[in-house]
Amino acid sequence: MGNMLIFGMGYTAQVLAGRLRAQGWTVRGTGTTGDMAFADNAAVEAVLAEATHVLSSVPPLREGGDPVLQTYGAAIAQSGAEWIGYLSSTGVYGDAGGAWVDESAPVGTGRRSARTKADLDWQALAAKVRVFRLPGIYGPGRSALERVMDGKAHRIAIPDQVFSRVHVDDIASGVIAGFDGAPGVYNLADDLPCSQNAVIEEAARLLGQEPPPMHSLEEANLSPMALAFHAENRRVANGKAKRLLGWKPAFPTYREGLRALSASTRPSIASADPAIASTDQR
């Protein structure tokens, strides 16, 4: 089995690590839920020397620059790892006015300039790099179900605005499919971009609750980060990952994803404290 080093054992990386370990892989990682400190250069480089696969889910710094590339980029490029991956964001495409974007679309026009630079820098690191661009991530403890139950869900009247999303399990399966696929950039998104309102309404229906009231953007009193999010509008195409990696999302739309989450958590969902969702995509 393989030996993977993950920089940044966050929400998505933990799901991937669990799946790989169940298949007999050795998985080591940095971060609060990992087994190494990122700053422990000796430990990280010792693990890197044995790694067959390397993945980073660490976001760029707010002021710009990728901390993994800054600290370990040269060592990763020179390592014997046969596979290198990076979890990026579909935010690099910026606002497309609701149009479809695929991996050939221009990047760097949106609010995530630091992410765009990191995305391009990882691509330039080595010929064997795979970059996975992710839209809004949801899964256990981090979905519209928790937001509705916690009274934090918003329905906002923005006509014709759509977003793409992806279940965390489908990210894990996409990355694993990428082990045997060609290097390059892949969008991992579900098949049905839609409004955030539709997702909130479905979550409320599954919970047997009334959806939250509809507000204007001004009435919603959103944070600057949330306002920036709602300023973009695009549909993310996933055909390349399907064609070249043989990837098929288990949850092709938010309906299947929320239904599965509701069924798996129904006995305890009313009393469970929702996990705090990271403001970063991964």
C-alpha positions as CSV (number, residue, x, y, z in Angstrom):
1,M,0.0,0.0,0.0
2,G,1.0,3.6,-0.4
3,N,2.5,6.0,2.1
4,M,1.0,9.5,2.2
5,L,2.1,12.7,3.8
6,I,-0.6,15.3,4.2
7,F,0.1,18.9,5.0
8,G,-2.9,20.3,6.9
9,M,-5.0,17.6,8.4
10,G,-8.2,19.6,8.1
11,Y,-11.8,18.5,7.5
12,T,-11.4,17.1,4.1
13,A,-8.0,15.6,4.6
14,Q,-9.2,13.7,7.7
15,V,-11.9,12.0,5.6
16,L,-9.3,11.1,2.9
17,A,-6.9,9.8,5.5
18,G,-9.6,7.6,7.1
19,R,-10.4,6.1,3.8
20,L,-6.8,5.4,2.9
21,R,-6.0,3.9,6.3
22,A,-8.9,1.6,5.9
23,Q,-7.3,0.4,2.6
24,G,-4.0,-0.3,4.4
25,W,-2.2,2.9,3.7
26,T,0.2,4.7,6.0
27,V,-0.9,8.3,6.4
28,R,1.0,10.9,8.3
29,G,0.1,14.6,8.6
30,T,0.8,18.0,10.0
31,G,-1.7,20.2,11.9
32,T,-3.7,20.0,15.1
33,T,-5.2,16.7,14.2
34,G,-2.0,15.3,12.6
35,D,0.9,13.6,14.2
36,M,3.6,16.2,13.4
37,A,4.1,19.9,13.9
38,F,4.4,21.8,10.7
39,A,7.5,23.6,12.0
40,D,9.3,20.4,13.0
41,N,11.4,20.3,9.8
42,A,13.4,17.2,10.8
43,A,10.3,15.1,11.4
44,V,8.5,16.4,8.3
45,E,11.5,15.8,6.0
46,A,12.0,12.3,7.5
47,V,8.4,11.4,6.6
48,L,8.7,13.1,3.3
49,A,11.7,10.9,2.4
50,E,9.5,7.8,2.8
51,A,6.3,9.2,1.2
52,T,5.0,7.8,-2.1
53,H,2.3,10.5,-2.2
54,V,2.2,14.1,-0.9
55,L,-0.9,16.2,-0.5
56,S,-1.3,19.8,0.7
57,S,-4.7,21.2,1.9
58,V,-3.1,24.2,3.5
59,P,-4.5,27.6,2.3
60,P,-2.3,30.5,1.3
61,L,-1.5,33.1,3.8
62,R,-3.8,36.2,4.0
63,E,-0.9,38.4,3.0
64,G,0.0,36.0,0.1
65,G,2.4,33.1,-0.3
66,D,1.9,29.4,0.3
67,P,3.4,28.3,3.6
68,V,4.0,24.7,2.4
69,L,5.8,25.8,-0.7
70,Q,7.8,28.4,1.2
71,T,9.0,25.9,3.8
72,Y,9.1,22.5,2.0
73,G,8.6,23.2,-1.7
74,A,12.1,22.4,-2.8
75,A,12.2,19.3,-0.7
76,I,8.9,18.1,-2.1
77,A,10.0,18.7,-5.7
78,Q,13.2,16.8,-5.1
79,S,11.6,14.0,-3.1
80,G,11.0,10.5,-4.5
81,A,7.2,10.9,-4.1
82,E,5.5,9.5,-7.3
83,W,2.4,11.7,-6.8
84,I,1.9,15.3,-5.5
85,G,-1.5,16.9,-5.0
86,Y,-2.9,20.2,-3.9
87,L,-6.5,21.1,-2.8
88,S,-7.3,24.4,-4.4
89,S,-10.6,26.4,-4.8
90,T,-13.0,27.1,-7.6
91,G,-12.8,30.7,-6.3
92,V,-9.8,31.1,-8.6
93,Y,-12.3,31.5,-11.5
94,G,-13.9,34.6,-10.0
95,D,-17.3,35.8,-11.1
96,A,-18.6,34.2,-14.3
97,G,-22.0,35.8,-14.3
98,G,-23.6,32.3,-13.8
99,A,-21.9,30.8,-16.8
100,W,-20.2,27.4,-16.7
101,V,-16.5,27.3,-16.1
102,D,-14.1,24.4,-16.7
103,E,-10.4,23.9,-16.1
104,S,-9.6,26.0,-19.3
105,A,-11.3,29.1,-17.9
106,P,-9.1,32.0,-17.0
107,V,-8.2,32.4,-13.3
108,G,-7.1,35.3,-11.1
109,T,-10.0,37.7,-11.8
110,G,-11.8,37.0,-8.5
111,R,-11.4,37.9,-4.8
112,R,-8.9,35.0,-4.2
113,S,-5.7,36.4,-5.7
114,A,-3.6,34.6,-3.1
115,R,-5.3,31.3,-3.8
116,T,-4.8,31.8,-7.5
117,K,-1.1,32.3,-7.1
118,A,-0.8,29.3,-4.8
119,D,-2.7,27.2,-7.4
120,L,-0.4,28.3,-10.2
121,D,2.8,27.9,-8.0
122,W,1.8,24.3,-7.2
123,Q,1.3,23.5,-10.8
124,A,4.7,24.8,-11.6
125,L,6.4,22.8,-8.8
126,A,6.7,19.6,-10.7
127,A,5.3,17.8,-13.7
128,K,3.6,15.2,-11.5
129,V,1.3,17.6,-9.6
130,R,-2.4,17.3,-9.6
131,V,-4.5,20.3,-8.5
132,F,-8.1,19.7,-7.3
133,R,-10.2,22.8,-7.4
134,L,-13.1,22.5,-4.9
135,P,-16.3,24.5,-4.6
136,G,-18.3,24.8,-1.3
137,I,-17.7,21.7,0.8
138,Y,-20.3,20.0,2.9
139,G,-20.5,16.7,4.9
140,P,-21.1,15.4,8.3
141,G,-21.3,18.2,10.9
142,R,-20.8,20.8,8.2
143,S,-23.9,21.2,6.1
144,A,-27.1,23.2,5.7
145,L,-28.8,20.8,8.2
146,E,-26.7,22.2,11.0
147,R,-27.1,25.8,9.9
148,V,-30.9,25.4,9.8
149,M,-31.0,23.7,13.2
150,D,-28.8,26.3,14.7
151,G,-30.8,29.2,13.3
152,K,-27.9,30.5,11.3
153,A,-29.2,29.7,7.8
154,H,-30.0,32.6,5.5
155,R,-32.2,32.8,2.5
156,I,-31.2,35.9,0.4
157,A,-33.1,37.2,-2.5
158,I,-30.4,37.4,-5.2
159,P,-32.1,36.5,-8.5
160,D,-30.4,33.9,-10.7
161,Q,-27.4,33.4,-8.4
162,V,-26.0,29.9,-8.4
163,F,-23.1,28.1,-6.7
164,S,-21.5,24.7,-7.0
165,R,-20.8,22.4,-4.1
166,V,-19.4,18.9,-3.4
167,H,-19.7,16.3,-0.6
168,V,-16.5,15.7,1.3
169,D,-16.7,11.9,0.5
170,D,-16.7,12.8,-3.2
171,I,-13.6,14.9,-2.8
172,A,-11.9,11.9,-1.2
173,S,-12.9,9.6,-4.0
174,G,-11.8,12.2,-6.6
175,V,-8.3,12.5,-5.0
176,I,-8.0,8.7,-4.9
177,A,-9.1,8.5,-8.5
178,G,-6.4,11.0,-9.3
179,F,-3.7,8.6,-8.1
180,D,-3.8,6.8,-11.4
181,G,-4.9,9.8,-13.5
182,A,-2.8,12.2,-15.6
183,P,-1.2,15.2,-13.9
184,G,-3.1,18.5,-14.3
185,V,-6.0,20.5,-12.9
186,Y,-9.4,18.9,-12.0
187,N,-12.6,20.4,-10.8
188,L,-14.4,18.2,-8.2
189,A,-18.0,19.5,-8.1
190,D,-21.4,17.9,-8.1
191,D,-23.7,17.8,-11.1
192,L,-26.2,20.4,-10.1
193,P,-25.1,24.0,-9.4
194,C,-28.0,25.9,-7.7
195,S,-28.9,28.7,-5.4
196,Q,-28.0,28.5,-1.8
197,N,-31.7,29.1,-1.0
198,A,-32.6,25.8,-2.7
199,V,-30.2,23.9,-0.4
200,I,-31.5,25.7,2.7
201,E,-35.1,24.9,1.7
202,E,-34.3,21.2,1.2
203,A,-32.5,21.0,4.6
204,A,-35.5,22.6,6.3
205,R,-37.8,20.1,4.5
206,L,-35.8,17.1,5.7
207,L,-35.8,18.5,9.3
208,G,-39.5,19.1,9.2
209,Q,-39.0,22.8,9.7
210,E,-40.1,26.0,8.0
211,P,-37.3,27.5,6.0
212,P,-35.9,30.8,7.3
213,P,-37.5,34.0,6.0
214,M,-36.3,35.5,2.7
215,H,-34.2,38.7,3.2
216,S,-32.6,41.2,0.9
217,L,-28.8,41.3,0.9
218,E,-28.9,44.4,3.0
219,E,-31.3,42.9,5.6
220,A,-29.1,39.8,6.0
221,N,-26.3,41.8,7.6
222,L,-23.6,39.5,6.3
223,S,-19.9,39.7,7.1
224,P,-17.5,41.2,4.5
225,M,-16.3,37.7,3.7
226,A,-19.9,36.4,3.2
227,L,-20.7,39.5,1.1
228,A,-17.7,38.8,-1.1
229,F,-18.8,35.2,-1.5
230,H,-22.3,36.3,-2.7
231,A,-20.7,38.7,-5.2
232,E,-19.7,35.8,-7.3
233,N,-21.9,33.6,-9.5
234,R,-20.7,30.6,-11.5
235,R,-21.4,27.0,-12.5
236,V,-18.5,24.6,-12.1
237,A,-18.2,21.8,-14.8
238,N,-16.8,18.4,-13.6
239,G,-16.6,16.6,-17.0
240,K,-12.8,16.4,-17.1
241,A,-12.5,14.5,-13.8
242,K,-15.2,12.1,-15.0
243,R,-13.6,11.5,-18.3
244,L,-9.9,11.3,-17.4
245,L,-10.1,10.0,-13.8
246,G,-13.2,7.8,-14.1
247,W,-14.6,9.8,-11.1
248,K,-18.3,9.5,-10.4
249,P,-19.7,11.5,-7.4
250,A,-21.7,9.3,-5.0
251,F,-23.8,12.4,-4.3
252,P,-24.5,14.0,-7.7
253,T,-26.7,16.7,-6.2
254,Y,-27.3,18.3,-2.9
255,R,-30.5,16.4,-2.5
256,E,-28.8,13.0,-2.3
257,G,-26.1,14.4,-0.1
258,L,-28.4,16.1,2.4
259,R,-30.7,13.0,2.5
260,A,-27.8,10.7,3.4
261,L,-26.6,13.1,6.1
262,S,-30.1,13.4,7.5
263,A,-30.6,9.7,7.6
264,S,-27.2,9.0,9.2
265,T,-27.6,11.7,11.9
266,R,-31.3,11.7,12.6
267,P,-31.1,9.8,16.0
268,S,-28.8,12.5,17.5
269,I,-29.0,15.4,15.2
270,A,-31.3,17.5,17.5
271,S,-28.9,17.4,20.4
272,A,-25.5,17.4,18.6
273,D,-23.5,20.5,18.6
274,P,-22.6,21.4,15.0
275,A,-19.0,21.4,14.1
276,I,-17.5,24.9,13.5
277,A,-17.0,25.2,9.8
278,S,-13.7,26.6,8.6
279,T,-13.9,29.8,6.5
280,D,-11.5,28.1,4.1
281,Q,-12.9,25.8,1.5
282,R,-11.1,22.6,2.5
